[in-house]
Amino acid sequence: MSLGKLVSCAIKSSLNYKPNSRTTITLSDLDTLFSQCQNLNFFNQVLCQTICTGLINDAYAASRILKFSTDSTFVHIDYSHKIFANIQNSNGFIWNTMFRAFVQRNRPRDSMFLYKSMINDGLLCIDNYTYPILIQGCSVGFYEFEGRELHGHVVKMGFEGDVYVVNNLINMYSVCGRVGDARKVFDESPLRDLVSWNSMLAGYVLGGCVEEAKLLYTMMPRRNVIASNSMIVLLGKCGRVSEARQLFNDIEEKDLVSWTALISGYEQSLMYEEAFDLFLTMYNDGISVDEVVIVAVLSACSHLSSIRTGELVHSLAVKVGFETYVNLQNALIHMYSICGDVFSAKKLFNTGRYLDLISWNSMISGYIKCGMLENARELFDKMPEKDVVSWSSMISGYAQFDKFSETLALFHEMQCAGVKPDETTLVSVVSACTQLAALEQGKWLDAYIRKNGLKVNTILGTTLINMYMKCGSVENAVEVFEGMEEKGVSSWNALILGFAINGQVEKSLETFEEMKKCRVAPNEITFVAVLGACRHMGLVEEGRRYFDSMVNEYNIEPNIKHYGCLVDLLGRSGLVKEAEEVINTMPMAPDVATWGALIGACKKHGDKETGERIGRKLIQLEPEHDGFHVLLSNIYASKGNWENVMEIRGMMSQHGVVKTPGCSVIEADGVVHEFLAGDKSHPRMEEIDGMLAEMGRRLKRLGYTPGVGEVLLDIDEEEKETNLSRHSEKLAIAFGLFATSGPAPIRIIKNLRICGDCHAAAKLVSEAFDREIVIRDRHRFHHFKHGSCSCMEYW
């Protein structure tokens, strides 16, 4: 028989029970028995005796039984409610006991239902304790509507002058975000005590109303440390730490909360050194610490990457006996992980007696931060339960370390598990689609966001714009931009750069002018995008003008990327000497990309002497950089100087430098396919070879001849033609012709700059097969359509 049936049956059997003149249990016996009661079985025996003797029909005895039942952790709240429901002649104390029990057991909705049943039954067992309990339940459950109804009942029943009721109404309105209504209750109250003032002040703190809180604080007839601590919390939370410190200094008798509030304020305002210094002062003054302040200090240590300081705080936690507290243990795991000591974090995790979800997530994040993805995934797979943070951490970790295929695969698992992704997850997955040129999956994510009504904030919106632009889908990118409610400077930057890399330079520069009209101040990244647009079309004068305006109009100090763009712009336009002069006079050391732009310009414009001189210098400076070796080797090969070519290749072999192989990726039916130059490993290689042959036949009819000059090897012409035909982008194009359907474009991403022969071939393929081809190389997009390219031969 269940416990519920036991009570029901016992009570039913007692209804017809006629007690003898001699009862076997009294009220004094009841108190004695309850003092001995430690489990449910014992309680049931006592309960049955009170039923059988009829003692439960006594209102005071029934109230004692219910009070003990609701206060005992071993008695389920539903069991207590069953007892309550069968008590005859219930009084206000009994009702209040049941109301309070539901609120304390975090079931405030049931307290509301019980109150409504009392009203409907016309019982009205209400006293000055009833409404404070019920209003507190509304605060716990954030039930604004029910709270307003109770407020009306308070007025109707004449309890609006009870200060305890008033204080709870102030708190209820405050936690429900209705600080104005809380203030109205406060102002209209005929009686106010110190709790009233503190409650109203706490409401302003909760709502972040600094000025209102400061005014109320000055009006308080008597200020206690609770009020001062509330103000310190509010000022610290709003970044007004100097005011918080002044108030802290003015407190004559500081308590632990005062110190903790200011330390937390420093930590929240990113003033980590000040937080730790104050903690040291607190400790040296002999103030006892608690778990909360140690967690705040450990957070400061994490942000300072000060593992030595963190270890000292850890030692203090052990000394005062807080080490086993789960929140502190999680803070320690996080601190050690952030500081790179993943082994200490692992030791804490493995020896922890009380681990919660945060413990697992912190350990996974620690592994990821240290690049230990396999360990992170192993722990992730072992988790007893996962939340969105668990999935997001692992997915973001894969994306962070360029494991883009794994990113998409794990996101698919997340979907299958029915977990709703958050913004961080979506940003990581969209970024993975960008890197893999997985446009269809990116479009699915965009549709998922819209379908589920997720807010596209600046970060997510910018990531979507970037994805569409880098997949060559300009129209979709513009649609996302125009649909964004909040457009940050990063959103404008993504649009400007996106237009530029897709060959729409005029639109890119128009967008920059529109950005300025919208009073969005450009930043360093904006000018990288604008200068990039100029270099894609050889707009030298415009580029110089924008470079000067960056300094003179916007007071932005040019960085290495700006100088790199300027060098590339000048070099591509044949102004090699001027480009070299920029490098020689720039205020910082040139980076690899800047030198690469100059030597590339030398190769493009046939300035072989300058290219050879710079190339030799760069190989000495960067002996392990493959790009410099290859560029110099190509310059020698273009001169037919095979002896020097062999010398450079010998140097590469000596230093273990390996040329990055050409690689192209293409998405078909949601699957990303990868091709390397000369690749023969694809499962559909036979079809690819057949399509390559067909491409060759059609292109020859259009007058195509292989550009064997691109093959800088000392081999015969036939071998050069064969070498050219198996470049990675040609393999991807051949695959795309039969694996994807028109009119959708064939979209390809290549890791290196597209060669001249492949560029010429792609133009003719777009005409011969009437298919649009979009290739993104390491510099820009090439949109091939009807035999022409969007770059207009300037690349």
N, C-alpha and C positions, 0 to 999 in steps of 0.2 A: 504494500500500500504506500502511495506517495505521501510526502509530508503534508501536502495540501489536503488530501483526502483524510489523513489522520486528524488534522485539526477540524475539518468539517464534520467528520463523524463524531469526534469527541464533543464538539459544541452541540451538535444535534441531539446527542444522547443526554446532554446536560439540560436540555430545555424542559424535559419532563421529569428531571431529577428533583426529588423533594428532600432537601438536606435534613439530616437528623439534628436533634437538638445539640449534639456534640460534634463540632467540626473537627476535622483532622489536620487542618492547616490554617494558620492565622496570618495577619499582616506582618507581624514580627518574624514569624517563620519564613515568610516570603523573602524578606530582606536577607535573612541568614542564608537561605538556600541560593539566592542570586549571588551572594558574595563567594559561594563555593563553585558556582556554575562556570565551567570552562569549555563546554562543547555542546553540540546540538542535541545529543541524546539526553544529557542531563536536563537541558532546558525543556525538552518534550515531556519528560517525566513530571517536572514542576508544573508545566502548563496543564497536563492532564489532571493533576491533582486539583488545581484551581477550578477546572471545569467540573470535575466530579463532585467537589464539595460545594459548588455554587459560588465560591469566592470571586470568580471572574465577573459575576453580576454586580459586584461592588465597584463603583466608578473609580475610587481611589486605587483599589487593587488592580483593576484593568489598566489604569494609566501606568502603574508601576511595571506591569508585565510588558506593555507595549514599549515603554521607554527602554527597558532592558533589552528587548528584542531589537529595536532599531539601533541601539548603541553597540550591539555585539557584532563583530565582524563575521562570526560563524553562522549568523542567521541571515538568510537571503532576504532582500528587501521585499520581494513578492510574498514571502512567507509572513513577514510582518504585516503586510497589507491585508493578507487573508485573516489574520488575527483581528486587525482593526475592523474589517468589514463585518465581523461577527460579534463585536462588542455592543451590548445594549446600553442605552442611556449614556451615549458619548457626550463628553463635555468639551469645553474650549481647549483645555490642556491636551486632551487626547487627539483632537483634530490637529492642533499645532504640532504635536509630536510627529504625526504622520506627514504633515506638510514639510517639516524640517528634515525628516529622514529622506524624502525624495530629493530635496535640494542638495543635501549633503552627499548623497550617493550619485550625484550628477544626473539626476532624472527630473529636472525642473518641469518638464512638460507634464509629467504625471501629477505634480503638485497642482498645476493649473486645472487639469481634468477633475481632480478631487475637489478643488474649490468650487468648480462649476456644478458638480453633483450636489454639493452641500447647499448651494444657492437654489438649485432647481427643486431640491427636496424641502426647501423652506426651513432648514434647521437653524441657520445663522448663529453657529457657535463661534462667535467672533469676539476677540478682546484686543487689547493694545499690542499684543505680540503677533497676531495673525498676519496683518498686512506687511510688517517688516520682513517676515519670513518669505511671504509670497513675492514681494517686490525684489527681494534678494534673488529668488529663483529666476525672475525675469532678467536680472543682471547677469546671472550665470549663463542663461541661454540666449542672451541678446534678443529678448522678446519685447520689442518696442510696442507693438500693437497691444499685447496683453498687459504690458506695463501701464499704458495709457488707460485701458479699461479699469485696472485696479486703482489708478489715481482717481478716476471718477467715483469708484465705490468708496474710496477713502473720504472724499468730500461728502458723499451722500450719507455715510455712516458717522460723520462727525469726528474723524481722526486726523483732519488736516492740521490740527494744532499740536499733535504729538511730535516732539522733536526727533524721536527714534524713527518714526514713519517718514518725516521730512528728510532726514539724512539718507535714508535708503532710496527715496525718490530722486534725490540729487545724484546719487551714485548710479542709479539705473539709467537715467537720462544721459549721463555722461558716458557710460560704457557703450550706450547705443548710438553715440555720436551726436546727441542732441544737447550740446552744451548750453545753447540759448534757453531751452526749456528747463534745464537744470538751474540756470541762473534765475529764471522766473520763479521757480519753486523757492529758491533761496531768498529772493527779495520779498516774496509774499508771506514768508513764514513769520508768525508772531513770536516764535521762540527760536533762538539759535544758541548752540553751545560750541565748544571748541571743535567737536567732531563735525559740525555743520560747516564751519570755515575750512577745516582741513579737507572735507569731502568736496566742497566747491573748488578749492585749489587743486585737488587731485583731478577734477574734471578738466580744468584748464590745462593741466600737465598732460593728460591723456590726449587732449585735442591739439596740443602744440600751440596754445594761445599764449604767447609769451607776454605781450603787453598787458592783456587782461589779468594774467596771473600776477604780474608785478604790482599792478594797481590794487588787486584784492589783498595781496600780501602786506602792502603798506597800510591798508585799512583794518587789518586784523587787530582786535582789542588786545589780544595776547598771542604772541607767537611762540610756539614750542619747537622743539628740534624736528618734529615730524614735518611741520610746515616748511622749515628751512631746507630740510633734505629734499622735499618735493620740488622746491625751486631750483636746487642744485641739479637735480635730475633733468628738469625741463631745460635749463640754460645749457647744460652739457649736451643734451640731445639736439639742441638747435645750433650748436657750434659757438655759443657765446661763453666760452670757457673762462675767459678773464673775469667776467661777471660772476660766474659760478665760484671761481677761486676767491674773489673778494667776499662773497657771502659766506663761503666756508671759513674764511679767516675771522669773520665777525661772530661766528657761533661760539659761545662761551663754553658750553659743555657738548662737545662732539661725541656722537656715538659711532658704532661700527658702520652704520648705514651712511653717515656723513662722508666718511673716508671712501667707502665703496662707490658712492654716487659720483664723487669727483674723479676718482681713478677711472671709472667707466666713461665719464665724460671726456677725459683726455684720450682714452682709447678710441672712442667713437669719432673724435675729431682728428684722428691720425697723429696725435701727439704722443707717440709711444714712449719716448724717452722721459717726458714729463710724468707719464703714468707710472713708469717704473721708479722714478726718483721719489714720487709721493709715497709709493708703496714702501720704499726703504725707510723714509721718514716715519711712516706709520709703524713699521716693525721695530725700528730703533726706539720709538717712544713707548714701546711696550703694549701697544694696542693689539689685542687678540685678533687674528685673522679668521675668515670663514671661507667656505668653498667658493662663494660668488666672487670675492675679491681676487682669489688666487686664479680663477678662470680668466678674469679680465687681464691680469698681469701676464698670464701665459699667452694670451692673444697678442699682447704688446710684444712679447719676446718673439712670437712667430713672425710678426710683421717686420721686426728689426733683424730677423734671421740670427738672433743672438742665442746660440745653443748653450753657451756657457752660462749665461744668465738663466735660461730656462732650466738647466740642470740644478742650479741653486734653488730656484723656486720649487722644483720637484722634490729636492731634499727637505725643504721646509714643509711641504705637504705630507711627506712621510713622517716627519717629526711630530706634527700636530695630529696625525691620524686620519687625514682626509684622502689618502691615496686610493682607497677602494671605492670612493664615491664615483658613480658612473659618469657624471658630468665632468668631473675633474679628470678622470681617466681619459675621456674623449678629448679634452683639451690638451692633455699631455701627448696623446697619440698624434694629434694634429700638429702640435708644436714640433715634435721630433721629425715628423714627415716633412713639414715645410722647411725645416733647417737641414734636410738631407740625411738625417740619421734614421734611415728606415729600419735599421736593425733594432734600435732601441724601441721604436714604435711597435715593431713586430713582437718584441719581448713583452711589452705591456699588454698587447692584444692577446697573446697566447696565454698569459698568466692571469688575465682578468677574470674575476669571479662573476661579475655582473656586466654583460655585454648587451648593448641595445643596437638598434638599427644605425644610430649615429656612429657607434664604435666601428661597425663593419664598413660604413661609407668612408669614415676617416682613414681607415687602413687602406682601402682601395685607392683613395685619392693620394695617399702617401706613396704607394707603389707606382702610380702613374707619374707623379711628379719626378720620381727618380728614374723614370724610363723603363720600369720593370713591368711591362704590359702583360707578360705571361703570368707573373705572380698575381697581378691584379685580376686577370680573367679567371684564374683558378679559384681565387677567393670569392669572386663574384658568383661563380657557378655553385659554390658551396653555401651561399647565403640562405638561411632558413626562410627569410622573406625579403623582398626587394620593394623599395619605393621608387618614385620617379627620380630621386637624387642618385640612387644606385645606378639606374639605367643611364641617366644623363652623364654621370662621372665616367663610366666605362666607354660610352659612345664618344664623348668629348675627348677622352684619352686617345682613342684610336685616331680621331681626326687630327689631334694635336701632333701625333707622331707619323702623320702621312699614311696611315693604314685606312685608306678611304674605302676599299672594298669591304673590309671588316666593319667599318662604320655603318655602311648601308645594310649589311647582313644582320648586325645586332639590332639595328633599328627595326628591321622586319620582325625579329624575334619579340621585340618590345610590343609591336602592334599585335602580334599573335597572343601575347600575354594579357592584352586588354589594358595596358597602362597608357594613360594619356600623357603625351610628351609635353614638356615645358619649353619655354623660350630657348634656354641653353641647348637643349637637345636638338631642337629644330634648326638653330643656327649651325650647329656642328654638322648635321645631316645635309643641309643645303650646301654648306661649304664643301662637303665630300662630293656632292653632285657636280659642283663647279669644277673641282679638280679632275673628275673622271669624265667630264663632258656628258654626264648622264642627264640630258635635258628632259627626257620623258619622266624620269623619276623626280626631277626637280619640279616639273609641272604638276605631278601628282601631289607633291608636298604643298605646293601653292594652293591647289584645290582643297586639300585636307584642311589647311589653315582657314580658308574661307568657309568651308562647309561646317566646321566646328565653332565658328564664331570667335576664333582666337584673335586677340588684338595684335595687329602688326605695328609694333613700336619701331623706333628709329633703327635699333640694331638689327632686328629681324628683317625689316623692310629693306635696309641697305644690303643685307646679305642676299636677299632675293634679287634685288636689282643687279648686284654683282654677278650672281649666278647666271641670270638671263643674258647679261651682256657678254660674259665670258663663254657662253654657249652660242653666241651669235644671234640670239633672239631679241633684237632691239625693241620690237613692238611690245613684247611682254614686259620688258624692263620698264618702259615708259608707263605702261598701264599700272604697274605696281607703284611707281613713283607718284603718279597722279592720284592714286587711291589712298595714299598715306595721309593720316590726319596731322601727324607731326613729322616735319621734314627737318632733320638736322643737317649740319654742314657735311657730315659724312655721306648723307643721301645724295646731296648735290654733287659731291666729289665723284661718287660711283657713277652717276649719270654722265658727267663731263668726260671722265676717263673712258667710260663704256662707248660713248659716241666716237671718241678718238680712235680707240683700238679697232673699231668696226668700220673705219674709213669715212665716217661722217664728221669730218673735221669742222666744217662750217657750222653744223648743228651743235657740235661740242662747244665752240667759242660763243655761239648765240646763247647757249644755256648758261655759260659763265656770266654773260652780261645780264641775263634774266635773274641769276642768283644775286647779283649786286643790287638790282632794282628791288628785290624782295628784302633788302637790308640784312642779308645773311653774309656775315664777314668771312671772306676766304681765309684759309689757313695754309700751312706749308704744303699739305697734301694737294690742296686745290691747284696750287701753282705747278706742282709736279705733273698733274693731269693736263693743265693748260699748255705747259711747255711740251709735254708729250704729244699733244694734238698738233702743235706747230711742227714738230720734227717729222710727224708722219706725212706731212705734205710739203715739207721744205720751206715753210713760211719763216724765213730768216729774220726779216725786219720786224714782223709781228712778235716773234719769239724774243728778240732783243728788247722790244718795247714792254712786253709782259714781265721780263726779267727785271727791268729797271723799275717798273711800277710796284713790283713785289717789295723792293727795298724802299723806294721813295714815298709811295702812297700808303703802304700797309705795315711798314716797319718790320718786315719779316726778314730775318737774317738767312741768306741762302745756305742750304746745306749741301752735302755731297751729291744728293740726288738731283738737285736743281742744276748744279754745275755739270753733272753727267748728262742731263737732258740738253744743256746748251752745247756741250762738246759734240754730242751725237747730231744735233741739228746742224751745226756748222760743218762737221765732217761729212755728213750725208750730202750736203749741198756743195761739196768739193772744196770748202774752205779749210783744208787740212792744216795749213800753217797757223791760221787764226785759232783753230781748235786746240792745237798744241800749245799755243800761247796762253789760252785760258787755263789749261792744266798747269802750266809753269807758274802762273800768277795766282791761282786760287789759294785761299787761306788755310786749306787743310790738305792732307795727303790724299791723292786720288785713289779711289778704290778699284777693284778688279773690273767692274762694269764700265767705269769711265775710260780706263786704258783700253778695254776691249772695244769700246765705241770708236776710239781713235785708230786703232790698228785695223779695225774692220773698214773704216773709211779709206785708209791707205790701200787696202786690197781692192775696194770697189772702184776707186778712181785711179788705180795704177801707179800710185806713188810708192813704188817698191823699195826705194832707197830709205825713205822715212819709215816705212813699215818694217823693213829689216832691222833698222837701227833700234826702233822702239821694241820690236819683238825680242831682240837679243837682250835688251835691258830688262824686259819683263820676266823672261825666263830665269834670269839671275835673281830677280826680286821674289818671284813666285815659282820656284822650281817644281812644285807639285800641282800646278794649275794646268789642266789638260787643254783648256781653250786657247791659251797663249801659244802652246806648242803647236796645236793644230793650225792656228791662223798663220804662224810663221812658216810652218811646213807648206801650207797652201800658197803662200807668197813665193816661196822657192820653186814649188811645182809649176806655178803659172809662168815662171821664167825658164822652165825646163832644167832647173838646177837640181838634178836628182841626187847628186852627191851630198848637197846640204840637206835635202829631204831625209836621206838616210841618216845623216848626222843627228838631226832633230829627233827622229824616231829612236835612234840609239840612246839619246839622252832620256827620252820618255821611258824606255825600257830600264835604263840604269836607275832612275828615280822611282820606278814602280808606278808611273803615271799611265792611266788607261783612258783612252778616248771614250767619252760618253756615247753609247750607241744610239742611233736614231730610233725613236719609239713613237708610234702613233696609236691612239685609242679611238674607238668608235662604238656607239651604243646602238644596239638593234634589239627590238622587242624587250626592252628593259634590262638587257644583259650587256655589260661592257666588255668589248673584245680588244685585245692588245696585240700589236704587231711590231716586231723589231726588223731592222734592215736585213734583208736576205732571209727572213723567217720562212721556215717550211714546216712548222710544228702545228699549225692550226688544223683542227679536225676537218675543216671544209677546204683543205688546201687544193684539192683537185678542181673544185669549182672556181677557186680563186685563180688558179693557173689558166683555166679556160677563159675566164673573163679578162685576164691580162692579155691573152692572145687576141681576143676580140677588140680590146682597147687599142692594141698595136695596129690592127688592120684598119680600124676606123680613123685613127689619128693620122696614119700615113696617107689616107685618101684626102685628108684635109691639109696635107703638106708638112706634117710634123717630121722632123728629124731629131734624133736624140742629141742632146747637148753634151757631147762627150768631153767638152772642156771642163765640165763640172767634176769629172772623175780625175782627181789629182793623184793618179797612180801611174807608174811606169809599166803599163800593160798595153796589149794591142787593142784596136778599136772595137773588135767584136766583144772582147771581155768587158770593155767599158760600157757598151750598150747593155749587156746583160746585167752589169752592176747597177746601172741606172734604173732598169726596169723593176728591180726588187727593193727600191727604197721603201721605207715603212709607210709613207703616205700613199704611194701607189698601191701597195697591198691593201691598205684600208679602203681606198677608193674602189678597187675591184670588188672587195667584199661588200661594200655599201651598195653597189649597183644591183646586186641580186638579193641582198639580205634586207634591204629597206625598200619601201614603195614610195613612188612619187605621188603628189607633187612635193612631199616633205623633203627638205634639203638633206643631203648627206653631210653629217657634221663630224669633224675629225679634230682631234687635238694632237699636236706634235710637240715633243720636248725641245727640239732644236729649230733653228731658222730654216724655213723651207728653201730648198735649192732652186736655182734658176730653171733647170730642166723640169722638175716636178711642177713648178709654177706654170710653165708653158703648157705642159701636158694637161694640168687640171683645167686650164681655160678651154682647151680643145675638147676635153671629155664633157664639160658642161654643155658644149654645143652639139657634139656628136650624139650624146645620149639624152639631150634635153632634160638634164637634171641640174639643179642648183647644188653647188658644193661649197661648204663653209669649212675652211681650215684655219685653226688658231695655232700659230707657231709661238715661239718664245717671246716674240715682240708685238705681234698684232694679229688681226683677223684678215683673211682674204675671202671675200664673197665672190665666188666664180659663177657667172650667169651669162648664158648666150654667148660664150666665147670671150668674155672680158672679166676683169677683176676690179673690185672696189678700190684697190690700192692705186689704180691708174699707173702701174709700173713704177711707183715710187716706194720702194721697200728695201 
